[in-house]
Amino acid sequence: MAAAIGVGRFVYTPILPPMAEALSLSKAQAGLIASANFVGYLAGALLAALRLPGSRRAWLLGALGINAICLAAMAMTTALPAFLLLRLLAGIASAFALIFSSALVLDRLAAAGRAGLSAVHFAGVGAGIAISAIVVALLADWRAMWLASAGLAVLAGLAAAILVPPDSPAVTVPGRATGVRLSARFAALAAAYFLFGFGYIITATFLVDIVRGSPRIAHLEPYVWVIVGLSAAPSVLLWTVLGRRIGVLNAYAVASLIEAAGVVASVLWLQTAGVIIAALFLGGTFMGLTALGLIAAREDAADDPRSRIALMTAAFSFGQILGPVLAGMMHDALGSYSVPSLAAAAALAAAALLAVVAGRRAHAAA
């Protein structure tokens, strides 16, 4: 998770400002590169749902290898089409690594009666973000940043190869799940997940760029993404515990509102305290919201839950794809991230409302 998601997906955020400056990339182009990765993630999630030959471990290690190659190759080109292709392939690899690593780890934790340790698995995302942010902050050249990130991914891949024992070659990913019976509750939940995808990704993509472009807080550029990663690491455990106490969808609503406050702070409170709060609120919620949404989808399933999880992943991915492109285009037109970020905060507030609605429908149906 650290290699595929923490580094593979999110290292683009701290590398983006020096890379865009060196190559004279517009904000729209930067957003397009980010969205290419999320298109790949959506495609990878759908492909990984097919029946595939071979062991899950082999697919995991192959995905981690491709992820590292794509990271290194980003340093070898300056052409926008090449960047788009590489981030697309990296997105596919990230989705494969997420799905196969989760299948391996969660199955084995369940078999060992240690399912509660699943939060440690997801904490890898925050750890990867924090470690890669520290490494990037120590370097000056954007090419060196990509190569160093690839090195981290290789080390994590080797660790996975050593620590994850082989599984049976006969194990395959199950085929497509049967059709899903949609309900008004699930429709509200999927819409909330789409809005979350749109609401978090603009800040997650451009936060470091916002800090770099604001003279009063530019000195925080090396640290802001580290804060996001460190706050993300324990967040899944905290939010899932809260979900057990107040209800999954109530916790989802609270996390959405906290994240919305962080998104607003990222553009309207451009001071040291504001950007630290933005980083803490973003890091402390986005992985928790990811987990809570999927937990709610599983709880709603009277039929095969994989269909609902696939639909939730698709809704989330569409929000992620839309956000960076729209934000980049609006920045080029308006000269600021304020309008798209405020739209993202409004989307998160709407997601909180939909989560409450979905929760009430669940109580009414009980």
C-alpha positions as a Markdown table, in Angstrom:
| # | Residue | x | y | z |
|---|---|---|---|---|
| 1 | Met | 0.0 | 0.0 | 0.0 |
| 2 | Ala | 2.9 | 2.4 | 0.8 |
| 3 | Ala | 4.5 | 1.7 | -2.6 |
| 4 | Ala | 1.4 | 1.5 | -4.8 |
| 5 | Ile | -0.8 | 4.2 | -3.3 |
| 6 | Gly | 1.3 | 6.3 | -1.0 |
| 7 | Val | 4.1 | 6.7 | -3.5 |
| 8 | Gly | 2.7 | 5.5 | -6.8 |
| 9 | Arg | -0.4 | 7.6 | -6.7 |
| 10 | Phe | 0.3 | 10.5 | -4.4 |
| 11 | Val | 4.0 | 11.4 | -4.9 |
| 12 | Tyr | 2.9 | 13.4 | -7.9 |
| 13 | Thr | 1.6 | 16.1 | -5.5 |
| 14 | Pro | 4.9 | 17.2 | -4.0 |
| 15 | Ile | 6.7 | 16.7 | -7.3 |
| 16 | Leu | 4.2 | 18.7 | -9.3 |
| 17 | Pro | 5.4 | 22.3 | -8.4 |
| 18 | Pro | 9.0 | 21.9 | -9.4 |
| 19 | Met | 8.1 | 19.8 | -12.4 |
| 20 | Ala | 5.5 | 22.2 | -13.7 |
| 21 | Glu | 7.9 | 25.1 | -13.2 |
| 22 | Ala | 10.8 | 23.4 | -15.0 |
| 23 | Leu | 8.6 | 22.3 | -17.9 |
| 24 | Ser | 6.3 | 25.3 | -18.0 |
| 25 | Leu | 3.2 | 23.1 | -17.6 |
| 26 | Ser | -0.1 | 24.9 | -17.3 |
| 27 | Lys | -2.4 | 24.1 | -14.4 |
| 28 | Ala | -4.8 | 22.4 | -16.9 |
| 29 | Gln | -2.0 | 20.2 | -18.1 |
| 30 | Ala | -0.9 | 19.4 | -14.6 |
| 31 | Gly | -4.5 | 18.4 | -13.8 |
| 32 | Leu | -4.8 | 16.3 | -16.9 |
| 33 | Ile | -1.7 | 14.3 | -15.9 |
| 34 | Ala | -3.3 | 13.7 | -12.4 |
| 35 | Ser | -6.6 | 12.6 | -14.0 |
| 36 | Ala | -4.8 | 10.2 | -16.3 |
| 37 | Asn | -3.6 | 8.3 | -13.2 |
| 38 | Phe | -7.2 | 8.2 | -11.9 |
| 39 | Val | -8.5 | 6.9 | -15.2 |
| 40 | Gly | -5.9 | 4.2 | -15.0 |
| 41 | Tyr | -7.0 | 3.4 | -11.4 |
| 42 | Leu | -10.6 | 3.0 | -12.6 |
| 43 | Ala | -9.6 | 0.8 | -15.4 |
| 44 | Gly | -7.4 | -1.3 | -13.2 |
| 45 | Ala | -10.1 | -1.8 | -10.6 |
| 46 | Leu | -12.5 | -3.1 | -13.3 |
| 47 | Leu | -9.8 | -5.3 | -14.9 |
| 48 | Ala | -8.8 | -6.8 | -11.5 |
| 49 | Ala | -12.4 | -7.9 | -11.0 |
| 50 | Leu | -12.1 | -10.3 | -13.9 |
| 51 | Arg | -11.1 | -14.0 | -13.5 |
| 52 | Leu | -7.3 | -13.9 | -13.9 |
| 53 | Pro | -4.9 | -16.9 | -14.1 |
| 54 | Gly | -2.1 | -17.4 | -11.6 |
| 55 | Ser | -1.6 | -16.5 | -7.9 |
| 56 | Arg | -2.6 | -13.2 | -6.2 |
| 57 | Arg | 0.9 | -12.8 | -5.0 |
| 58 | Ala | 2.3 | -12.9 | -8.6 |
| 59 | Trp | -0.2 | -10.2 | -9.7 |
| 60 | Leu | 0.7 | -8.1 | -6.7 |
| 61 | Leu | 4.5 | -8.3 | -7.3 |
| 62 | Gly | 4.0 | -7.7 | -11.0 |
| 63 | Ala | 1.9 | -4.6 | -10.3 |
| 64 | Leu | 4.5 | -3.3 | -7.9 |
| 65 | Gly | 7.2 | -3.8 | -10.5 |
| 66 | Ile | 5.2 | -1.9 | -13.2 |
| 67 | Asn | 4.5 | 0.9 | -10.7 |
| 68 | Ala | 8.3 | 1.3 | -10.0 |
| 69 | Ile | 9.1 | 1.3 | -13.8 |
| 70 | Cys | 6.5 | 4.0 | -14.5 |
| 71 | Leu | 7.8 | 6.1 | -11.7 |
| 72 | Ala | 11.3 | 5.9 | -13.0 |
| 73 | Ala | 10.2 | 6.5 | -16.6 |
| 74 | Met | 8.6 | 9.9 | -15.6 |
| 75 | Ala | 12.2 | 11.2 | -15.2 |
| 76 | Met | 13.1 | 10.1 | -18.8 |
| 77 | Thr | 10.7 | 12.3 | -20.8 |
| 78 | Thr | 9.3 | 15.8 | -21.1 |
| 79 | Ala | 6.5 | 15.0 | -23.5 |
| 80 | Leu | 2.9 | 15.5 | -22.2 |
| 81 | Pro | 1.6 | 12.4 | -24.1 |
| 82 | Ala | 4.3 | 10.2 | -22.4 |
| 83 | Phe | 3.4 | 11.6 | -19.0 |
| 84 | Leu | -0.2 | 10.8 | -19.6 |
| 85 | Leu | 0.5 | 7.2 | -20.7 |
| 86 | Leu | 2.9 | 6.6 | -17.8 |
| 87 | Arg | 0.5 | 7.9 | -15.2 |
| 88 | Leu | -2.3 | 5.9 | -16.8 |
| 89 | Leu | -0.3 | 2.7 | -16.6 |
| 90 | Ala | 0.8 | 3.6 | -13.0 |
| 91 | Gly | -2.9 | 4.0 | -12.1 |
| 92 | Ile | -3.7 | 0.5 | -13.4 |
| 93 | Ala | -0.8 | -0.9 | -11.5 |
| 94 | Ser | -1.9 | 0.9 | -8.3 |
| 95 | Ala | -5.4 | -0.5 | -8.5 |
| 96 | Phe | -4.1 | -4.0 | -9.1 |
| 97 | Ala | -1.7 | -3.7 | -6.1 |
| 98 | Leu | -4.4 | -2.4 | -3.9 |
| 99 | Ile | -6.8 | -5.1 | -4.7 |
| 100 | Phe | -4.4 | -8.0 | -4.6 |
| 101 | Ser | -2.6 | -6.9 | -1.5 |
| 102 | Ser | -5.8 | -6.3 | 0.3 |
| 103 | Ala | -7.1 | -9.8 | -0.8 |
| 104 | Leu | -3.9 | -11.4 | 0.5 |
| 105 | Val | -3.6 | -9.5 | 3.7 |
| 106 | Leu | -7.2 | -9.3 | 4.8 |
| 107 | Asp | -7.8 | -13.0 | 4.0 |
| 108 | Arg | -4.8 | -14.1 | 6.1 |
| 109 | Leu | -5.7 | -11.7 | 8.9 |
| 110 | Ala | -9.2 | -13.2 | 9.0 |
| 111 | Ala | -7.9 | -16.7 | 9.0 |
| 112 | Ala | -5.6 | -15.9 | 11.9 |
| 113 | Gly | -8.5 | -14.2 | 13.8 |
| 114 | Arg | -6.7 | -10.8 | 13.6 |
| 115 | Ala | -9.1 | -8.9 | 11.3 |
| 116 | Gly | -8.7 | -5.8 | 13.5 |
| 117 | Leu | -5.2 | -5.4 | 12.2 |
| 118 | Ser | -6.5 | -4.4 | 8.8 |
| 119 | Ala | -6.1 | -0.8 | 9.7 |
| 120 | Val | -2.3 | -1.4 | 9.8 |
| 121 | His | -2.5 | -2.5 | 6.2 |
| 122 | Phe | -4.3 | 0.7 | 5.1 |
| 123 | Ala | -2.0 | 2.8 | 7.2 |
| 124 | Gly | 0.6 | 2.0 | 4.6 |
| 125 | Val | -0.8 | 4.7 | 2.4 |
| 126 | Gly | 0.0 | 7.4 | 4.9 |
| 127 | Ala | 3.4 | 6.0 | 5.6 |
| 128 | Gly | 4.2 | 6.0 | 1.9 |
| 129 | Ile | 3.0 | 9.6 | 1.5 |
| 130 | Ala | 5.1 | 10.8 | 4.5 |
| 131 | Ile | 8.3 | 8.9 | 3.5 |
| 132 | Ser | 8.1 | 9.9 | -0.1 |
| 133 | Ala | 7.4 | 13.5 | 0.9 |
| 134 | Ile | 10.5 | 13.6 | 3.0 |
| 135 | Val | 12.7 | 12.1 | 0.3 |
| 136 | Val | 11.3 | 14.6 | -2.3 |
| 137 | Ala | 11.9 | 17.5 | 0.0 |
| 138 | Leu | 15.6 | 16.7 | 0.2 |
| 139 | Leu | 16.0 | 16.9 | -3.6 |
| 140 | Ala | 16.0 | 19.9 | -5.9 |
| 141 | Asp | 15.5 | 18.4 | -9.4 |
| 142 | Trp | 12.2 | 17.0 | -10.5 |
| 143 | Arg | 13.8 | 14.1 | -12.4 |
| 144 | Ala | 15.7 | 13.1 | -9.3 |
| 145 | Met | 12.5 | 13.2 | -7.3 |
| 146 | Trp | 10.8 | 10.7 | -9.7 |
| 147 | Leu | 13.9 | 8.4 | -9.6 |
| 148 | Ala | 14.1 | 8.5 | -5.9 |
| 149 | Ser | 10.4 | 7.7 | -5.7 |
| 150 | Ala | 11.0 | 4.7 | -8.0 |
| 151 | Gly | 13.8 | 3.6 | -5.7 |
| 152 | Leu | 11.4 | 3.6 | -2.7 |
| 153 | Ala | 8.9 | 1.6 | -4.7 |
| 154 | Val | 11.5 | -1.0 | -5.5 |
| 155 | Leu | 12.5 | -1.3 | -1.9 |
| 156 | Ala | 8.9 | -1.7 | -0.9 |
| 157 | Gly | 8.3 | -4.3 | -3.6 |
| 158 | Leu | 11.3 | -6.3 | -2.4 |
| 159 | Ala | 9.9 | -6.2 | 1.1 |
| 160 | Ala | 6.6 | -7.5 | -0.1 |
| 161 | Ala | 8.3 | -10.3 | -2.0 |
| 162 | Ile | 10.1 | -11.3 | 1.2 |
| 163 | Leu | 7.3 | -10.9 | 3.6 |
| 164 | Val | 4.3 | -12.2 | 1.6 |
| 165 | Pro | 4.5 | -16.0 | 1.3 |
| 166 | Pro | 3.4 | -17.7 | -1.9 |
| 167 | Asp | -0.2 | -18.6 | -2.3 |
| 168 | Ser | -1.5 | -21.4 | -4.4 |
| 169 | Pro | -1.2 | -20.8 | -8.2 |
| 170 | Ala | -4.7 | -22.2 | -8.4 |
| 171 | Val | -6.1 | -19.2 | -6.6 |
| 172 | Thr | -7.8 | -16.9 | -9.0 |
| 173 | Val | -9.7 | -13.7 | -8.7 |
| 174 | Pro | -13.4 | -14.5 | -8.8 |
| 175 | Gly | -15.3 | -13.6 | -12.0 |
| 176 | Arg | -17.8 | -10.9 | -12.3 |
| 177 | Ala | -20.3 | -10.8 | -9.5 |
| 178 | Thr | -23.9 | -11.2 | -10.1 |
| 179 | Gly | -26.1 | -8.2 | -10.7 |
| 180 | Val | -26.8 | -5.8 | -7.9 |
| 181 | Arg | -30.2 | -4.8 | -6.6 |
| 182 | Leu | -30.0 | -1.1 | -6.3 |
| 183 | Ser | -31.9 | 0.8 | -3.6 |
| 184 | Ala | -32.5 | 4.4 | -2.8 |
| 185 | Arg | -30.1 | 4.0 | 0.1 |
| 186 | Phe | -27.3 | 2.7 | -2.0 |
| 187 | Ala | -27.9 | 5.4 | -4.7 |
| 188 | Ala | -27.5 | 8.0 | -2.0 |
| 189 | Leu | -24.3 | 6.2 | -0.7 |
| 190 | Ala | -22.8 | 6.0 | -4.2 |
| 191 | Ala | -23.5 | 9.7 | -4.9 |
| 192 | Ala | -21.9 | 10.6 | -1.6 |
| 193 | Tyr | -18.8 | 8.5 | -2.6 |
| 194 | Phe | -18.7 | 10.3 | -5.9 |
| 195 | Leu | -18.8 | 13.7 | -4.2 |
| 196 | Phe | -16.1 | 12.6 | -1.8 |
| 197 | Gly | -13.9 | 11.6 | -4.7 |
| 198 | Phe | -14.4 | 15.0 | -6.3 |
| 199 | Gly | -14.1 | 16.9 | -3.0 |
| 200 | Tyr | -10.8 | 15.5 | -1.7 |
| 201 | Ile | -8.8 | 15.2 | -4.9 |
| 202 | Ile | -8.4 | 18.8 | -5.8 |
| 203 | Thr | -6.7 | 19.6 | -2.5 |
| 204 | Ala | -4.8 | 16.3 | -2.6 |
| 205 | Thr | -3.4 | 17.1 | -6.0 |
| 206 | Phe | -2.7 | 20.8 | -5.7 |
| 207 | Leu | -2.1 | 21.5 | -2.0 |
| 208 | Val | 1.7 | 21.7 | -2.3 |
| 209 | Asp | 1.3 | 23.9 | -5.4 |
| 210 | Ile | -1.0 | 26.2 | -3.4 |
| 211 | Val | 1.6 | 26.5 | -0.7 |
| 212 | Arg | 4.4 | 27.1 | -3.2 |
| 213 | Gly | 2.5 | 29.9 | -4.8 |
| 214 | Ser | 1.7 | 31.7 | -1.6 |
| 215 | Pro | 4.7 | 33.8 | -0.3 |
| 216 | Arg | 3.5 | 33.9 | 3.3 |
| 217 | Ile | 3.5 | 30.1 | 3.6 |
| 218 | Ala | 5.9 | 29.0 | 0.9 |
| 219 | His | 8.4 | 28.0 | 3.5 |
| 220 | Leu | 6.1 | 25.2 | 4.5 |
| 221 | Glu | 6.3 | 23.5 | 1.1 |
| 222 | Pro | 8.8 | 20.7 | 2.2 |
| 223 | Tyr | 6.6 | 19.9 | 5.2 |
| 224 | Val | 2.9 | 20.1 | 4.2 |
| 225 | Trp | 2.7 | 16.8 | 2.4 |
| 226 | Val | 4.6 | 15.1 | 5.3 |
| 227 | Ile | 1.9 | 16.3 | 7.6 |
| 228 | Val | -0.8 | 14.8 | 5.3 |
| 229 | Gly | 0.9 | 11.4 | 5.3 |
| 230 | Leu | 1.5 | 11.3 | 9.1 |
| 231 | Ser | -2.1 | 12.2 | 9.8 |
| 232 | Ala | -3.3 | 9.7 | 7.3 |
| 233 | Ala | -1.5 | 6.7 | 8.8 |
| 234 | Pro | -3.7 | 6.3 | 11.9 |
| 235 | Ser | -6.9 | 7.7 | 10.4 |
| 236 | Val | -8.5 | 4.4 | 9.2 |
| 237 | Leu | -8.3 | 2.9 | 12.7 |
| 238 | Leu | -9.7 | 6.1 | 14.3 |
| 239 | Trp | -12.6 | 6.4 | 11.9 |
| 240 | Thr | -13.6 | 2.8 | 11.9 |
| 241 | Val | -13.6 | 2.8 | 15.7 |
| 242 | Leu | -15.8 | 5.9 | 15.6 |
| 243 | Gly | -18.0 | 4.2 | 13.1 |
| 244 | Arg | -18.6 | 1.3 | 15.4 |
| 245 | Arg | -19.7 | 3.8 | 18.1 |
| 246 | Ile | -21.9 | 6.3 | 16.3 |
| 247 | Gly | -22.7 | 4.4 | 13.1 |
| 248 | Val | -20.7 | 4.1 | 9.9 |
| 249 | Leu | -22.7 | 6.7 | 8.0 |
| 250 | Asn | -22.7 | 9.1 | 10.8 |
| 251 | Ala | -19.0 | 8.9 | 11.0 |
| 252 | Tyr | -18.8 | 9.3 | 7.2 |
| 253 | Ala | -20.8 | 12.5 | 7.6 |
| 254 | Val | -18.6 | 13.9 | 10.3 |
| 255 | Ala | -15.4 | 13.1 | 8.4 |
| 256 | Ser | -16.8 | 14.7 | 5.2 |
| 257 | Leu | -17.5 | 18.0 | 7.1 |
| 258 | Ile | -14.1 | 18.0 | 8.7 |
| 259 | Glu | -12.5 | 17.4 | 5.3 |
| 260 | Ala | -14.6 | 20.2 | 3.8 |
| 261 | Ala | -13.3 | 22.6 | 6.5 |
| 262 | Gly | -9.7 | 21.6 | 5.6 |
| 263 | Val | -10.4 | 22.2 | 1.9 |
| 264 | Val | -11.8 | 25.7 | 2.7 |
| 265 | Ala | -8.8 | 26.5 | 4.9 |
| 266 | Ser | -6.4 | 25.5 | 2.0 |
| 267 | Val | -7.5 | 28.5 | -0.1 |
| 268 | Leu | -9.1 | 31.0 | 2.3 |
| 269 | Trp | -6.7 | 30.8 | 5.3 |
| 270 | Leu | -3.3 | 31.1 | 3.6 |
| 271 | Gln | -1.3 | 31.4 | 6.8 |
| 272 | Thr | 0.8 | 28.9 | 8.7 |
| 273 | Ala | -2.1 | 27.7 | 11.0 |
| 274 | Gly | -4.5 | 27.5 | 8.0 |
| 275 | Val | -2.3 | 25.3 | 5.9 |
| 276 | Ile | -1.4 | 23.0 | 8.8 |
| 277 | Ile | -5.0 | 22.6 | 9.6 |
| 278 | Ala | -5.8 | 21.9 | 5.9 |
| 279 | Ala | -3.1 | 19.2 | 5.8 |
| 280 | Leu | -4.2 | 17.6 | 9.1 |
| 281 | Phe | -7.9 | 17.6 | 8.1 |
| 282 | Leu | -7.2 | 16.2 | 4.6 |
| 283 | Gly | -4.7 | 13.5 | 5.8 |
| 284 | Gly | -6.8 | 12.6 | 8.8 |
| 285 | Thr | -10.0 | 12.0 | 6.8 |
| 286 | Phe | -9.5 | 10.8 | 3.2 |
| 287 | Met | -8.4 | 7.2 | 3.9 |
| 288 | Gly | -11.0 | 7.0 | 6.7 |
| 289 | Leu | -13.7 | 8.1 | 4.3 |
| 290 | Thr | -12.5 | 5.6 | 1.7 |
| 291 | Ala | -12.8 | 2.7 | 4.3 |
| 292 | Leu | -16.1 | 3.9 | 5.8 |
| 293 | Gly | -17.8 | 4.1 | 2.3 |
| 294 | Leu | -16.8 | 0.6 | 1.4 |
| 295 | Ile | -17.9 | -0.7 | 4.9 |
| 296 | Ala | -21.3 | 0.9 | 4.4 |
| 297 | Ala | -21.6 | -0.7 | 0.9 |
| 298 | Arg | -20.8 | -4.1 | 2.3 |
| 299 | Glu | -23.4 | -3.6 | 5.1 |
| 300 | Asp | -26.0 | -2.7 | 2.6 |
| 301 | Ala | -25.5 | -5.8 | 0.5 |
| 302 | Ala | -28.3 | -8.4 | 0.6 |
| 303 | Asp | -26.7 | -10.0 | -2.5 |
| 304 | Asp | -23.0 | -10.3 | -3.5 |
| 305 | Pro | -21.3 | -7.3 | -2.0 |
| 306 | Arg | -18.6 | -7.2 | -4.7 |
| 307 | Ser | -21.0 | -5.6 | -7.1 |
| 308 | Arg | -21.7 | -2.8 | -4.7 |
| 309 | Ile | -18.0 | -2.3 | -4.0 |
| 310 | Ala | -17.3 | -2.2 | -7.7 |
| 311 | Leu | -20.0 | 0.5 | -8.3 |
| 312 | Met | -18.7 | 2.5 | -5.3 |
| 313 | Thr | -15.2 | 2.3 | -6.7 |
| 314 | Ala | -16.4 | 3.5 | -10.1 |
| 315 | Ala | -18.4 | 6.4 | -8.5 |
| 316 | Phe | -15.3 | 7.5 | -6.5 |
| 317 | Ser | -13.0 | 7.2 | -9.5 |
| 318 | Phe | -15.3 | 9.4 | -11.7 |
| 319 | Gly | -15.1 | 12.1 | -9.0 |
| 320 | Gln | -11.3 | 11.8 | -8.9 |
| 321 | Ile | -11.0 | 12.1 | -12.6 |
| 322 | Leu | -13.2 | 15.2 | -12.9 |
| 323 | Gly | -11.6 | 17.1 | -10.0 |
| 324 | Pro | -8.0 | 17.8 | -11.2 |
| 325 | Val | -9.0 | 18.6 | -14.8 |
| 326 | Leu | -11.7 | 21.0 | -13.7 |
| 327 | Ala | -9.5 | 22.7 | -11.1 |
| 328 | Gly | -6.6 | 23.1 | -13.5 |
| 329 | Met | -8.8 | 24.7 | -16.2 |
| 330 | Met | -10.5 | 27.0 | -13.7 |
| 331 | His | -7.1 | 28.1 | -12.3 |
| 332 | Asp | -5.9 | 28.9 | -15.8 |
| 333 | Ala | -9.0 | 30.9 | -16.4 |
| 334 | Leu | -9.3 | 32.6 | -13.0 |
| 335 | Gly | -5.8 | 32.6 | -11.6 |
| 336 | Ser | -6.7 | 30.8 | -8.4 |
| 337 | Tyr | -7.7 | 27.5 | -6.9 |
| 338 | Ser | -10.3 | 29.2 | -4.7 |
| 339 | Val | -13.4 | 28.6 | -6.8 |
| 340 | Pro | -12.8 | 24.9 | -7.6 |
| 341 | Ser | -11.7 | 24.3 | -4.0 |
| 342 | Leu | -14.9 | 25.9 | -2.6 |
| 343 | Ala | -16.9 | 23.8 | -5.0 |
| 344 | Ala | -15.1 | 20.8 | -3.7 |
| 345 | Ala | -15.9 | 21.8 | -0.1 |
| 346 | Ala | -19.6 | 22.2 | -1.1 |
| 347 | Ala | -19.4 | 18.7 | -2.6 |
| 348 | Leu | -18.1 | 17.3 | 0.6 |
| 349 | Ala | -20.9 | 19.0 | 2.6 |
| 350 | Ala | -23.4 | 17.5 | 0.2 |
| 351 | Ala | -21.8 | 14.1 | 0.7 |
| 352 | Ala | -22.3 | 14.4 | 4.5 |
| 353 | Leu | -26.0 | 15.2 | 3.9 |
| 354 | Leu | -26.4 | 12.2 | 1.6 |
| 355 | Ala | -24.7 | 9.9 | 4.1 |
| 356 | Val | -27.2 | 11.1 | 6.8 |
| 357 | Val | -30.1 | 10.4 | 4.3 |
| 358 | Ala | -28.7 | 7.0 | 3.6 |
| 359 | Gly | -28.4 | 6.2 | 7.3 |
| 360 | Arg | -32.0 | 7.2 | 7.9 |
| 361 | Arg | -33.2 | 5.0 | 5.1 |
| 362 | Ala | -31.3 | 2.1 | 6.6 |
| 363 | His | -33.1 | 2.7 | 10.0 |
| 364 | Ala | -36.4 | 3.0 | 8.3 |
| 365 | Ala | -35.9 | -0.3 | 6.5 |
| 366 | Ala | -34.7 | -2.1 | 9.6 |
